Amino acid sequence: MNFGFVIDNRNCIGCHACTVACKSEHSVPVGVNRTWVKYVEKGTFPDTRRIFSVMRCNHCEHAPCVEICPTQALFTRPDGIVDFNNDRCIGCKSCTQACPYDAIYIDPESLTAAKCNYCAHRVDVGLEPACVNVCPTNAIICGDLDQNDSKISNLVSRQQVTARKPEKGTRPKLFYIEGDDVSLKPLETEHISQSLWGSQSIGVGHHSGRKNGNSVNFDFNKISSVKNHDSSEKERRKDSFFSPKNRLSGGKRAARRVYDSPSKGILWGWEVAGYIFTKALSAGILGLPLLLNQLELINLSNETLWIISLLSLLFLAATGVLLILDLDQPTRFIYVLLRPHWKSWLVKGGYIITVYGGLVTFLGGAHFLGFGEFVKWLVWPVLAFAVMLAIYTAFLFAQAKGRDFWQNPLLVLHMLLHAVVGGSAFLLIVGLFWQSINPMIPFLQNILIGGLVLQMLSLATELIIPHPTADAHITVKVITQGVFKSEFWGGVIFIGCILPFLMLIFSFAPVITAFAGFLVLIGIWYSVRIWVIAPQTIPLS
């Protein structure tokens, strides 16, 4: 069996019966939806029409939410339904980033992921999903796509049907008859904060069951500024609905979104940016001295080795704390290790952190006790896991199929450079107070200079080379010309790259090099923060 949906837009009247039935059937809280109806008005008076599109989980054949889920809380049933288990969910929000259709939300009451599950409990007893049962015009058709004589199979094979974002390779099983791009493609219409029937908050996330306040409206043509939330209703309505120019149509008044589900907002925030930052430092602080020692460029004493091992472990501990803080079910964090889904890079990352922590503890402890000679064999395994610690998040982000900007192989290089540049910068700061690492200072300065050059080249490559999708292209504009432009050009490029590069080139004074290292760390933080948050400002539905 292979269950799917067809939405027949020839019959849909936008009555919201499906939304109400879904909320009633599953006790869906106010503010979130498993099924919702999106209204788009197309054309200019008097030649206008209103398009209704029922939005929900696509029950993909290759569901990215299932692949990224670390605890198998999301799973695909034998009949093709993508279902979820609240008892296994840790609230990591990876699935919300992986879903290209914005179909998954964090329930503000249970603090676990939820979505349309095809009313699996009804299907199991031979009933139709609640939305199908109540639709007054039979606009929602469900059934087995593999059954040749089923109504849904006949519609899909004989009618011209459309699916959302087929280029993602997810093989969605939600099809639209007479689906219109202005409704099915998120960037065809501008997101609004006022609808014709009420106010809906844009950018209000349900992270940890509370509003995070990241309310940001983007002009997708200019990608320039945040709108003033104190502006009057009249001004906002005029800007959103009745502007002489439609921002997304080159000056033509084409289509406008007039009713939709509220945005989920920024679900991966400072905690995720923080743990990427701290794990980069943990890897670099120990990895660079060990590598220099192995290459016989320096000779590290037992004392130096156990102290830098301790520093690395402190940042690794901070990484673990931030990871747990980001979970909406933090008491279940151990499920990542005890109930692992091995396809998820969140699980692989959890084990990398654990193994790296164990190896570093063993290495540092041996040197602290004076048995460093007996653990020389540990150095290369520690270096290997330090590299994996630095870069594994790039593969986790690559599994987040909903965010096109993260689907870039250069992200591996960015994160490796964060460890190299961040580790050398931190050690230069420590060198101002700790004389024992003075022998490695010249090497660290050269590594930092080279790392900054590579970092600027990689950023230029990332942002200058054209991106293959509209979402990624707009993300670049958000970073370089939009609300993040000051942080990017001022924080990442000038403070984090150009200024410390010039300081290191023209001065080798310890105070200057330490200050340059401090500026580099500021730049890395801005870079990580922007790369995490900016892609999440692009609408998925």
C-alpha positions as CSV (number, residue, x, y, z in Angstrom):
1,M,0.0,0.0,0.0
2,N,1.1,3.6,-0.7
3,F,-1.3,6.2,0.8
4,G,-1.4,9.7,-0.6
5,F,-3.6,12.7,-1.1
6,V,-5.0,14.7,-4.1
7,I,-6.3,18.2,-3.6
8,D,-8.8,19.0,-6.3
9,N,-8.7,22.8,-6.6
10,R,-11.6,22.7,-9.0
11,N,-13.8,21.8,-6.1
12,C,-12.1,23.5,-3.1
13,I,-14.1,26.4,-1.7
14,G,-11.7,27.4,1.1
15,C,-14.2,26.6,3.9
16,H,-11.6,25.5,6.4
17,A,-13.7,22.4,7.3
18,C,-10.5,20.3,6.9
19,T,-8.6,22.6,9.3
20,V,-11.3,22.5,11.9
21,A,-11.8,18.7,11.6
22,C,-8.0,18.1,12.0
23,K,-7.8,20.3,15.1
24,S,-10.8,18.6,16.6
25,E,-9.6,15.1,15.8
26,H,-6.1,15.6,17.2
27,S,-6.7,18.3,19.8
28,V,-4.3,20.6,17.9
29,P,-3.5,23.7,20.0
30,V,-4.3,27.2,18.9
31,G,-1.5,28.8,16.9
32,V,-0.3,25.7,15.1
33,N,-1.8,23.6,12.4
34,R,-1.4,20.1,10.9
35,T,-3.7,21.1,8.0
36,W,-4.4,24.7,6.9
37,V,-5.8,26.5,3.9
38,K,-3.7,29.2,2.2
39,Y,-5.6,32.0,0.3
40,V,-3.9,33.8,-2.6
41,E,-5.6,36.5,-4.7
42,K,-4.4,36.7,-8.3
43,G,-4.9,39.4,-10.9
44,T,-6.2,42.9,-10.9
45,F,-9.8,44.1,-10.6
46,P,-12.1,43.2,-12.2
47,D,-10.1,40.2,-13.6
48,T,-9.3,38.5,-10.3
49,R,-9.7,35.1,-8.7
50,R,-9.0,33.6,-5.3
51,I,-6.9,30.4,-5.1
52,F,-7.3,28.0,-2.2
53,S,-4.5,25.6,-1.4
54,V,-4.7,23.0,1.4
55,M,-1.3,22.6,3.0
56,R,0.0,19.7,5.0
57,C,2.6,16.9,5.3
58,N,3.3,15.4,1.9
59,H,4.1,11.9,3.3
60,C,7.2,11.8,1.1
61,E,8.5,8.5,-0.2
62,H,12.0,9.7,0.7
63,A,11.1,11.8,3.8
64,P,14.0,14.0,4.9
65,C,12.4,14.4,8.3
66,V,12.6,10.7,8.9
67,E,16.3,10.6,7.8
68,I,17.4,13.4,10.1
69,C,15.4,12.4,13.2
70,P,17.9,11.2,15.7
71,T,15.6,8.9,17.7
72,Q,13.2,7.5,15.1
73,A,10.4,9.6,16.5
74,L,9.4,10.1,12.9
75,F,9.1,7.0,10.8
76,T,7.5,5.7,7.6
77,R,4.9,3.0,8.0
78,P,4.7,0.0,5.6
79,D,1.6,1.7,4.0
80,G,3.7,4.9,3.2
81,I,2.3,7.1,5.9
82,V,4.9,9.2,7.7
83,D,3.9,9.0,11.3
84,F,5.5,10.1,14.6
85,N,5.9,8.9,18.2
86,N,5.7,11.7,20.8
87,D,7.4,9.4,23.4
88,R,10.6,9.3,21.5
89,C,10.8,12.9,20.4
90,I,13.5,15.0,22.1
91,G,12.4,18.3,20.6
92,C,15.6,18.9,18.6
93,K,13.7,20.6,15.8
94,S,15.9,19.0,13.1
95,C,12.7,17.7,11.4
96,T,11.4,21.2,11.1
97,Q,14.5,22.2,9.2
98,A,14.5,19.1,7.0
99,C,10.9,19.4,5.8
100,P,10.8,21.5,2.6
101,Y,7.1,22.0,3.0
102,D,6.9,23.6,6.5
103,A,4.6,20.8,7.6
104,I,6.1,20.1,11.0
105,Y,5.7,22.2,14.1
106,I,6.7,21.9,17.8
107,D,3.5,21.4,19.8
108,P,3.4,24.2,22.5
109,E,1.8,21.8,25.0
110,S,3.8,18.5,24.6
111,L,7.0,20.3,23.3
112,T,7.4,17.6,20.8
113,A,7.2,17.5,17.0
114,A,3.8,17.0,15.4
115,K,2.3,17.1,11.9
116,C,-0.4,15.5,9.8
117,N,-0.2,11.7,10.2
118,Y,-2.9,10.8,7.7
119,C,-5.2,10.1,10.7
120,A,-3.4,6.8,11.0
121,H,-5.5,5.7,13.9
122,R,-8.6,6.0,11.6
123,V,-7.0,4.4,8.6
124,D,-6.1,1.4,10.8
125,V,-9.8,0.7,11.4
126,G,-10.9,1.3,7.8
127,L,-11.9,4.9,8.1
128,E,-10.9,7.9,6.0
129,P,-8.8,10.8,7.5
130,A,-11.0,13.4,9.3
131,C,-10.3,16.1,6.7
132,V,-11.5,13.8,3.8
133,N,-14.6,12.8,5.8
134,V,-15.8,16.4,6.3
135,C,-14.9,18.1,3.0
136,P,-18.3,19.2,1.6
137,T,-17.1,19.2,-2.0
138,N,-15.0,16.1,-2.1
139,A,-12.0,18.3,-2.9
140,I,-9.6,16.1,-0.7
141,I,-9.1,12.6,-2.1
142,C,-7.2,10.0,-0.2
143,G,-6.3,6.4,-1.0
144,D,-3.7,3.9,-2.2
145,L,-1.7,5.3,-5.1
146,D,-0.5,1.8,-6.0
147,Q,-4.0,0.4,-6.4
148,N,-4.8,0.6,-10.1
149,D,-8.6,0.9,-9.7
150,S,-8.6,3.4,-6.8
151,K,-10.0,6.9,-7.4
152,I,-6.8,8.6,-6.3
153,S,-4.7,6.5,-8.7
154,N,-7.0,7.3,-11.6
155,L,-6.9,11.0,-10.9
156,V,-3.1,11.1,-10.7
157,S,-2.7,9.1,-13.9
158,R,-5.3,10.9,-16.0
159,Q,-5.3,14.4,-14.7
160,Q,-2.5,17.0,-14.9
161,V,-1.3,17.1,-11.3
162,T,1.3,19.3,-9.5
163,A,3.4,18.5,-6.5
164,R,5.3,21.0,-4.3
165,K,9.1,21.2,-4.7
166,P,9.6,17.9,-6.7
167,E,13.2,19.1,-7.3
168,K,14.0,18.2,-3.7
169,G,13.9,14.5,-4.5
170,T,11.5,13.7,-1.7
171,R,8.9,12.0,-4.0
172,P,6.0,13.8,-2.3
173,K,2.6,12.1,-2.3
174,L,0.4,15.2,-2.0
175,F,-0.8,16.2,-5.5
176,Y,-2.8,19.2,-6.7
177,I,-5.2,19.3,-9.6
178,E,-5.1,22.8,-11.1
179,G,-2.4,23.8,-8.6
180,D,-1.1,27.3,-9.2
181,D,2.5,28.4,-8.7
182,V,1.5,31.6,-7.0
183,S,0.1,29.5,-4.2
184,L,2.4,26.5,-4.2
185,K,5.7,28.4,-4.5
186,P,6.3,30.4,-1.3
187,L,8.4,33.2,-2.9
188,E,5.7,34.0,-5.5
189,T,3.8,36.0,-2.9
190,E,4.9,38.3,-0.1
191,H,4.5,37.2,3.5
192,I,2.3,39.6,5.5
193,S,1.6,40.4,9.1
194,Q,-2.1,41.4,8.5
195,S,-4.7,39.3,6.7
196,L,-8.1,40.3,5.6
197,W,-9.6,38.5,8.6
198,G,-7.2,39.1,11.4
199,S,-3.7,39.6,12.6
200,Q,-1.1,36.8,12.3
201,S,2.4,37.1,13.6
202,I,5.2,36.6,11.1
203,G,8.4,35.1,12.5
204,V,6.8,34.0,15.8
205,G,8.3,30.7,16.7
206,H,6.9,28.1,19.1
207,H,10.4,27.2,20.3
208,S,10.0,25.7,23.8
209,G,6.3,26.4,23.7
210,R,6.8,30.2,23.9
211,K,7.1,33.1,21.5
212,N,10.7,33.9,20.7
213,G,10.0,37.5,19.5
214,N,11.9,37.2,16.2
215,S,9.3,39.0,14.3
216,V,10.8,40.0,11.0
217,N,9.2,41.0,7.7
218,F,11.3,40.8,4.5
219,D,10.9,42.7,1.3
220,F,12.0,39.9,-1.1
221,N,12.9,42.4,-3.8
222,K,15.0,44.7,-1.9
223,I,15.9,42.4,1.1
224,S,16.7,45.5,3.0
225,S,15.1,46.3,6.3
226,V,12.9,45.2,9.2
227,K,9.5,46.9,9.2
228,N,8.6,49.0,12.1
229,H,6.2,47.0,14.3
230,D,4.8,50.2,15.7
231,S,3.4,51.3,12.3
232,S,-0.3,51.7,12.1
233,E,-2.7,49.0,10.8
234,K,-3.5,51.4,7.9
235,E,0.1,51.7,6.9
236,R,0.7,48.0,7.0
237,R,-2.4,47.1,5.0
238,K,-1.4,49.7,2.4
239,D,2.1,48.3,2.2
240,S,1.1,44.7,2.1
241,F,-2.1,44.7,-0.1
242,F,-2.6,47.9,-2.0
243,S,0.9,49.0,-3.0
244,P,1.0,50.3,-6.6
245,K,3.9,47.8,-7.3
246,N,3.9,44.2,-6.4
247,R,7.5,43.5,-5.1
248,L,7.7,40.0,-6.6
249,S,6.4,40.8,-10.1
250,G,8.7,43.5,-11.3
251,G,6.1,46.2,-10.9
252,K,3.0,44.3,-12.0
253,R,0.1,43.8,-9.6
254,A,-0.1,40.1,-9.9
255,A,-0.8,38.0,-6.8
256,R,-1.0,38.6,-3.0
257,R,-1.3,36.3,-0.1
258,V,-4.3,37.2,2.0
259,Y,-4.6,34.4,4.5
260,D,-2.1,31.8,5.7
261,S,-0.8,29.9,8.7
262,P,1.6,31.9,10.9
263,S,5.3,31.5,10.4
264,K,7.1,29.2,12.8
265,G,10.0,31.7,13.1
266,I,13.6,31.0,14.0
267,L,13.6,27.5,15.5
268,W,17.4,27.1,15.6
269,G,18.7,30.1,17.4
270,W,21.7,31.2,19.6
271,E,22.0,27.8,21.2
272,V,22.8,26.0,17.9
273,A,25.1,28.9,16.9
274,G,26.8,28.7,20.3
275,Y,27.4,24.9,20.2
276,I,28.9,25.2,16.7
277,F,31.2,27.9,18.0
278,T,32.3,26.0,21.2
279,K,32.9,22.7,19.4
280,A,35.1,24.4,16.8
281,L,37.2,25.9,19.7
282,S,37.3,22.5,21.4
283,A,38.7,20.8,18.3
284,G,41.1,23.6,17.4
285,I,42.6,24.3,20.9
286,L,43.9,20.7,21.2
287,G,44.2,19.7,17.5
288,L,46.6,22.4,16.4
289,P,49.2,21.9,19.2
290,L,49.0,18.1,18.8
291,L,49.6,18.4,15.1
292,L,52.5,20.7,15.5
293,N,54.0,18.4,18.1
294,Q,53.5,15.3,15.9
295,L,55.3,17.2,13.0
296,E,58.2,17.8,15.5
297,L,57.9,21.6,15.1
298,I,57.4,22.0,18.8
299,N,57.9,19.9,21.9
300,L,55.0,19.9,24.2
301,S,55.6,19.2,27.9
302,N,53.3,16.9,30.0
303,E,51.9,20.0,31.8
304,T,51.1,21.8,28.6
305,L,49.4,18.8,27.1
306,W,47.1,18.2,30.1
307,I,46.2,21.9,30.4
308,I,45.2,22.3,26.7
309,S,43.3,19.0,27.0
310,L,41.4,20.4,29.9
311,L,40.7,23.6,28.0
312,S,39.4,21.5,25.1
313,L,37.2,19.5,27.5
314,L,35.7,22.7,29.0
315,F,34.6,23.9,25.6
316,L,33.3,20.4,24.8
317,A,31.3,20.4,28.0
318,A,29.9,23.8,26.9
319,T,29.0,22.2,23.6
320,G,27.0,19.5,25.4
321,V,25.2,22.0,27.6
322,L,24.2,24.1,24.7
323,L,23.0,21.1,22.7
324,I,20.8,20.1,25.7
325,L,19.5,23.7,26.2
326,D,18.3,23.7,22.6
327,L,16.1,20.7,23.1
328,D,12.5,21.2,23.9
329,Q,12.6,17.9,25.8
330,P,16.1,18.3,27.5
331,T,15.5,15.4,29.9
332,R,15.4,13.0,27.0
333,F,18.8,14.0,25.6
334,I,20.3,10.6,26.3
335,Y,17.9,9.1,23.7
336,V,20.3,10.3,21.1
337,L,22.8,7.7,22.4
338,L,20.4,5.0,23.7
339,R,17.8,5.1,20.9
340,P,19.9,6.1,17.9
341,H,18.8,6.4,14.3
342,W,22.1,5.9,12.6
343,K,21.2,7.8,9.4
344,S,20.9,11.0,11.4
345,W,24.1,13.1,11.7
346,L,22.8,14.4,15.0
347,V,23.3,10.8,16.3
348,K,26.7,10.5,14.6
349,G,27.7,13.9,16.0
350,G,26.6,12.8,19.5
351,Y,28.9,9.8,19.4
352,I,31.7,11.8,17.9
353,I,31.4,14.2,20.9
354,T,31.3,11.3,23.3
355,V,34.3,9.4,21.8
356,Y,36.3,12.6,21.4
357,G,35.6,13.6,25.0
358,G,36.7,10.1,26.2
359,L,39.9,10.1,24.2
360,V,40.9,13.6,25.3
361,T,40.1,12.7,29.0
362,F,42.3,9.7,28.7
363,L,45.1,11.6,26.9
364,G,45.0,14.6,29.3
365,G,44.8,12.3,32.4
366,A,47.8,10.3,31.3
367,H,49.9,13.4,30.9
368,F,48.7,14.8,34.2
369,L,49.8,11.6,36.0
370,G,53.1,11.6,34.1
371,F,52.4,8.6,31.8
372,G,52.4,10.6,28.6
373,E,54.9,8.3,27.0
374,F,52.5,5.4,27.1
375,V,49.7,7.2,25.3
376,K,51.5,8.5,22.2
377,W,49.4,6.1,20.1
378,L,46.3,8.2,21.1
379,V,47.4,11.3,19.3
380,W,46.3,10.4,15.8
381,P,42.9,9.1,16.9
382,V,42.4,12.4,18.8
383,L,43.3,14.4,15.7
384,A,41.0,12.4,13.6
385,F,38.1,12.9,15.9
386,A,39.0,16.6,16.3
387,V,38.5,17.0,12.5
388,M,35.2,15.0,12.7
389,L,34.1,17.2,15.6
390,A,34.7,20.3,13.6
391,I,32.9,19.3,10.4
392,Y,30.1,16.9,11.3
393,T,27.5,19.7,11.6
394,A,28.0,20.5,7.9
395,F,26.6,17.0,7.2
396,L,23.8,17.6,9.7
397,F,22.9,20.9,7.9
398,A,23.0,19.1,4.5
399,Q,20.3,16.8,5.8
400,A,18.1,19.8,6.5
401,K,16.7,19.7,3.0
402,G,14.3,22.6,3.7
403,R,17.1,25.2,3.8
404,D,18.7,25.4,0.4
405,F,21.6,27.6,1.5
406,W,22.9,24.8,3.8
407,Q,23.1,22.4,0.8
408,N,26.6,23.4,0.0
409,P,29.8,21.4,0.2
410,L,31.7,24.5,1.1
411,L,30.1,24.3,4.5
412,V,32.6,21.6,5.4
413,L,35.5,23.9,4.6
414,H,33.8,26.8,6.6
415,M,33.5,24.6,9.7
416,L,37.0,23.2,9.5
417,L,38.4,26.8,9.1
418,H,36.4,27.8,12.2
419,A,38.3,25.2,14.2
420,V,41.7,26.1,12.7
421,V,41.3,29.9,12.9
422,G,39.3,29.8,16.2
423,G,41.8,27.4,17.9
424,S,44.8,29.4,16.9
425,A,43.2,32.7,17.9
426,F,42.2,31.4,21.3
427,L,45.7,30.1,22.0
428,L,47.2,33.4,21.0
429,I,45.0,35.0,23.7
430,V,46.1,32.4,26.2
431,G,49.7,32.9,25.3
432,L,49.5,36.4,26.7
433,F,49.1,34.9,30.2
434,W,50.7,31.5,29.9
435,Q,54.4,31.5,28.9
436,S,54.6,27.7,28.4
437,I,53.0,27.9,24.9
438,N,55.4,30.7,23.7
439,P,57.3,28.2,21.4
440,M,54.2,27.6,19.3
441,I,53.2,31.3,19.0
442,P,55.0,32.0,15.7
443,F,53.5,28.9,14.2
444,L,50.0,29.9,15.4
445,Q,50.4,33.4,14.0
446,N,51.3,32.0,10.5
447,I,48.4,29.5,10.8
448,L,46.0,32.3,11.7
449,I,47.2,34.5,8.8
450,G,46.8,31.7,6.3
451,G,43.5,30.6,7.8
452,L,42.1,34.2,7.5
453,V,43.1,34.3,3.9
454,L,41.4,31.0,3.2
455,Q,38.3,32.1,5.2
456,M,37.9,35.2,3.1
457,L,38.4,33.3,-0.1
458,S,35.8,30.7,0.9
459,L,33.3,33.4,1.9
460,A,33.8,35.1,-1.4
461,T,33.3,31.8,-3.3
462,E,30.2,31.1,-1.3
463,L,28.6,34.4,-1.9
464,I,29.8,35.4,-5.3
465,I,29.2,32.2,-7.3
466,P,25.5,32.1,-8.4
467,H,23.4,29.7,-6.4
468,P,21.1,27.2,-8.2
469,T,17.9,27.9,-6.3
470,A,15.9,31.1,-5.6
471,D,15.9,30.3,-1.8
472,A,19.7,30.2,-1.6
473,H,20.1,33.3,-3.9
474,I,17.7,35.3,-1.6
475,T,19.6,34.1,1.5
476,V,22.8,35.6,0.1
477,K,20.9,38.9,-0.4
478,V,19.6,38.7,3.1
479,I,23.2,38.3,4.4
480,T,25.0,40.8,2.2
481,Q,22.2,43.5,1.6
482,G,19.5,42.8,4.1
483,V,19.1,42.7,7.9
484,F,22.4,40.9,8.4
485,K,24.5,43.2,6.3
486,S,26.0,45.2,9.2
487,E,26.9,42.0,11.1
488,F,28.3,40.4,8.0
489,W,30.4,43.3,6.5
490,G,31.2,44.9,9.9
491,G,31.5,41.8,12.2
492,V,32.6,39.0,9.9
493,I,34.6,40.7,7.2
494,F,36.1,43.8,8.8
495,I,36.4,42.9,12.5
496,G,36.8,39.2,12.1
497,C,39.1,39.0,9.0
498,I,40.6,42.3,7.6
499,L,41.5,44.0,10.8
500,P,43.2,41.1,12.6
501,F,44.9,40.1,9.3
502,L,46.5,43.6,9.1
503,M,47.4,43.5,12.8
504,L,49.1,40.1,12.4
505,I,51.0,41.2,9.3
506,F,52.4,44.4,10.7
507,S,53.0,43.5,14.3
508,F,54.2,40.5,16.3
509,A,53.8,42.1,19.7
510,P,52.1,39.7,22.1
511,V,49.4,42.2,23.1
512,I,48.6,43.0,19.5
513,T,48.4,39.3,18.4
514,A,46.2,38.5,21.4
515,F,43.9,41.3,20.5
516,A,43.8,40.1,16.9
517,G,42.8,36.7,18.2
518,F,40.0,38.2,20.2
519,L,38.7,40.0,17.1
520,V,38.9,36.8,15.1
521,L,36.7,35.0,17.7
522,I,34.1,37.9,17.4
523,G,34.1,37.4,13.6
524,I,33.6,33.6,13.9
525,W,30.7,34.1,16.3
526,Y,29.0,36.5,13.8
527,S,29.7,34.2,10.9
528,V,28.2,31.1,12.7
529,R,25.2,33.1,13.9
530,I,24.4,34.5,10.4
531,W,24.9,31.1,8.7
532,V,22.5,29.5,11.2
533,I,19.7,32.1,11.3
534,A,19.7,33.8,7.8
535,P,18.5,30.7,5.9
536,Q,15.6,30.3,8.4
537,T,14.2,33.7,7.3
538,I,13.2,32.2,3.9
539,P,9.6,31.0,3.9
540,L,8.9,27.3,3.1
541,S,5.2,27.5,2.5
